[in-house]
Amino acid sequence: MNNLVTYHLHRTPVLPPSNALFYQYVIAQNGVFVRAENDFVSACLPVTRLKDATASIRGLQPLNGWVRLKTPQIPLNLLETVIADAQVSAENGRLDETLCYVVWANGRVGELTSSRYRLIKPNDQQATPNSVLSEMVETGETVVLDLHSHGTTPPYFSPTDDRDETRLRFYGVIGSLRTIPQWRFRLGIYGHWAEIDRDTLFACDITFPGGGYDDKPI
């Protein structure tokens, strides 16, 4: 199969649909982008940008990146639940890091279900001071957000996260759990990432003070 990854020269003003099964690189006037789509998101992220107009690629069209949710935003109470549970783990010293999945459950009703999203907290986690692994098999549901904690340290995406977070999905990390909880989120396209703000993913305003991220436009 030759269309797992494809390449497109962006010559016309309208970007045609991708013909790639996984992802497509788009070479545009202002840089190289990667785009992909699945059941819950359509996205195009910059890989390299040509910021100097004199260095643009002649004969091609410019392109702007995007992140578009195809499902509703995630109810914010799920994030609040994850933070509360991680705070308890940090206080009790049970795990240096914890892991949760927010899945699109297609109407499934169960514990911690909100709207059509469901929160999964794997019970087979193995944690170290800088990583957390789970052997949970992801079947029958779509993982939209992979969220882990950094305990009492500030949240950041580590080289270990970069190594592990190589699917087409959203990723998040929370930290500073003994003071004011902080968070960061990003979208990953098979090893390419772009940080996004919380309001791209979650509905409504958060109910506890503090938190934050560095907003980086796509």
C-alpha positions as CSV (number, residue, x, y, z in Angstrom):
1,M,0.0,0.0,0.0
2,N,1.6,3.2,-1.2
3,N,-0.9,5.7,0.3
4,L,-0.3,5.3,4.0
5,V,1.6,8.5,3.9
6,T,1.4,10.9,0.9
7,Y,2.8,14.2,-0.2
8,H,1.0,17.2,-1.8
9,L,2.2,20.3,-3.4
10,H,-0.2,23.1,-2.5
11,R,-0.5,24.8,-5.9
12,T,-4.2,25.8,-5.9
13,P,-6.1,28.1,-3.5
14,V,-8.4,25.2,-2.3
15,L,-6.7,22.3,-0.6
16,P,-8.1,19.0,-1.9
17,P,-9.1,16.1,0.3
18,S,-6.2,14.0,1.5
19,N,-5.6,10.7,-0.2
20,A,-3.5,9.3,2.7
21,L,-4.7,6.5,5.0
22,F,-2.6,7.8,7.9
23,Y,-1.3,11.3,7.2
24,Q,-0.2,13.7,4.4
25,Y,2.6,16.2,4.2
26,V,1.6,19.4,2.5
27,I,4.3,21.6,1.0
28,A,3.0,25.1,0.9
29,Q,4.4,28.6,0.1
30,N,5.0,29.3,3.8
31,G,6.3,25.9,4.9
32,V,5.6,22.2,5.4
33,F,2.5,21.0,7.1
34,V,1.1,17.6,8.2
35,R,-2.6,16.8,8.1
36,A,-4.7,13.9,9.2
37,E,-8.3,13.0,10.2
38,N,-10.1,10.4,12.2
39,D,-13.5,10.0,13.9
40,F,-13.1,12.9,16.3
41,V,-10.7,15.4,14.8
42,S,-9.5,17.0,11.6
43,A,-6.2,18.8,11.8
44,C,-3.3,20.4,9.9
45,L,-0.2,21.2,11.9
46,P,2.9,23.1,10.9
47,V,6.1,21.0,10.7
48,T,8.4,23.8,9.5
49,R,7.5,27.4,8.8
50,L,9.1,29.9,6.4
51,K,8.5,33.1,8.3
52,D,10.6,35.3,6.1
53,A,8.6,36.3,3.0
54,T,11.8,36.3,0.9
55,A,12.2,32.6,1.8
56,S,8.8,31.5,0.6
57,I,8.4,28.7,-1.9
58,R,7.5,30.3,-5.2
59,G,4.6,28.9,-7.2
60,L,2.8,27.5,-4.2
61,Q,-0.2,28.7,-2.1
62,P,0.1,29.7,1.6
63,L,-1.5,27.6,4.2
64,N,-2.7,28.0,7.8
65,G,-3.0,25.2,10.2
66,W,-6.2,24.1,12.0
67,V,-7.6,21.8,14.7
68,R,-11.3,21.0,14.3
69,L,-13.2,18.8,16.7
70,K,-15.7,16.5,14.9
71,T,-17.3,15.5,18.3
72,P,-18.7,17.8,21.0
73,Q,-16.3,19.4,23.4
74,I,-15.4,17.3,26.4
75,P,-17.4,18.1,29.6
76,L,-15.2,19.9,32.0
77,N,-16.2,17.8,35.0
78,L,-14.1,15.0,33.6
79,L,-11.0,17.2,33.8
80,E,-12.0,18.2,37.3
81,T,-12.3,14.5,38.3
82,V,-8.9,13.6,36.9
83,I,-7.3,16.5,38.7
84,A,-9.0,15.6,42.0
85,D,-8.0,11.9,41.7
86,A,-4.4,12.9,40.8
87,Q,-4.2,15.2,43.9
88,V,-5.3,12.3,46.1
89,S,-2.6,10.1,44.6
90,A,0.0,12.7,45.1
91,E,-0.9,13.3,48.7
92,N,-1.0,9.6,49.5
93,G,2.2,8.8,47.6
94,R,0.5,6.0,45.6
95,L,1.8,6.9,42.2
96,D,4.4,9.3,40.9
97,E,2.2,9.7,37.8
98,T,-1.3,8.6,37.0
99,L,-3.0,8.0,33.6
100,C,-6.5,8.5,32.4
101,Y,-8.2,8.2,29.0
102,V,-11.2,10.2,27.9
103,V,-13.0,8.1,25.3
104,W,-15.9,8.8,22.9
105,A,-18.2,6.1,24.0
106,N,-21.0,6.3,21.3
107,G,-23.8,6.6,23.9
108,R,-22.5,4.0,26.3
109,V,-23.7,4.7,29.9
110,G,-21.6,3.8,32.8
111,E,-19.7,5.2,35.8
112,L,-18.3,8.7,35.2
113,T,-20.2,8.9,31.9
114,S,-21.0,12.5,30.9
115,S,-22.8,13.1,27.7
116,R,-21.2,10.7,25.2
117,Y,-17.8,10.8,26.8
118,R,-16.5,8.4,29.4
119,L,-13.5,8.5,31.6
120,I,-11.3,5.4,31.9
121,K,-8.8,5.0,34.7
122,P,-6.8,1.9,34.1
123,N,-6.2,-0.2,37.1
124,D,-3.0,-1.8,35.9
125,Q,-0.8,1.3,35.9
126,Q,3.0,1.0,36.4
127,A,4.5,4.4,37.4
128,T,7.9,5.8,37.8
129,P,9.0,9.3,38.7
130,N,8.9,10.4,35.0
131,S,6.5,8.0,33.2
132,V,3.4,5.9,33.5
133,L,2.5,2.9,31.4
134,S,-0.8,1.0,31.1
135,E,-1.5,-2.4,29.4
136,M,-5.2,-1.6,28.9
137,V,-6.4,-2.8,25.5
138,E,-8.3,-0.1,23.7
139,T,-11.2,-1.8,22.0
140,G,-14.7,-0.8,21.2
141,E,-14.2,2.9,22.1
142,T,-12.3,5.8,20.7
143,V,-9.6,7.4,22.9
144,V,-9.9,11.2,22.3
145,L,-7.6,12.4,25.1
146,D,-4.7,10.7,26.8
147,L,-4.1,12.5,30.1
148,H,-1.4,11.9,32.7
149,S,-0.1,13.7,35.8
150,H,3.3,14.9,36.8
151,G,2.5,14.8,40.5
152,T,3.8,17.9,42.3
153,T,6.1,19.1,39.5
154,P,4.9,21.6,36.9
155,P,3.4,20.1,33.8
156,Y,5.5,19.8,30.6
157,F,5.8,17.3,27.7
158,S,9.0,15.3,28.4
159,P,11.2,13.4,25.9
160,T,9.5,10.3,27.3
161,D,6.1,11.7,26.4
162,D,7.4,12.5,22.9
163,R,8.5,8.9,22.5
164,D,5.2,7.4,23.7
165,E,2.6,9.9,22.3
166,T,2.7,9.0,18.6
167,R,-0.9,8.4,17.7
168,L,-3.5,10.7,16.2
169,R,-5.2,12.0,19.4
170,F,-5.1,14.7,22.0
171,Y,-2.6,14.5,24.9
172,G,-2.6,16.3,28.2
173,V,-0.4,16.6,31.3
174,I,-1.3,18.1,34.7
175,G,1.0,19.0,37.5
176,S,1.6,21.3,40.5
177,L,-1.0,19.2,42.3
178,R,-0.1,20.3,45.9
179,T,-0.4,24.0,45.1
180,I,-2.5,25.4,42.2
181,P,-3.1,22.7,39.5
182,Q,-1.7,23.5,36.1
183,W,-2.2,21.8,32.8
184,R,-1.0,21.6,29.2
185,F,-2.6,20.1,26.1
186,R,-1.5,19.2,22.6
187,L,-2.7,17.4,19.5
188,G,-0.4,14.7,18.2
189,I,-0.3,13.6,14.5
190,Y,1.9,10.5,14.5
191,G,4.9,12.2,16.1
192,H,4.2,15.8,15.2
193,W,2.6,18.0,17.9
194,A,1.0,21.4,18.4
195,E,0.0,22.7,21.8
196,I,-3.6,23.9,22.1
197,D,-5.6,25.8,24.7
198,R,-7.9,24.1,27.1
199,D,-11.0,25.7,25.5
200,T,-10.4,23.9,22.3
201,L,-11.1,20.7,24.0
202,F,-13.3,21.4,27.0
203,A,-16.7,23.1,27.4
204,C,-17.6,25.7,30.0
205,D,-15.3,27.5,32.5
206,I,-13.3,25.6,35.1
207,T,-14.7,25.8,38.6
208,F,-11.5,26.0,40.7
209,P,-9.0,28.9,40.6
210,G,-5.6,28.8,38.9
211,G,-4.4,26.5,36.2
212,G,-3.1,27.5,32.8
213,Y,-1.0,27.0,29.8
214,D,1.0,28.9,27.3
215,D,-1.3,29.5,24.4
216,K,0.5,28.7,21.1
217,P,-1.4,29.3,17.9
218,I,-1.5,26.6,15.3
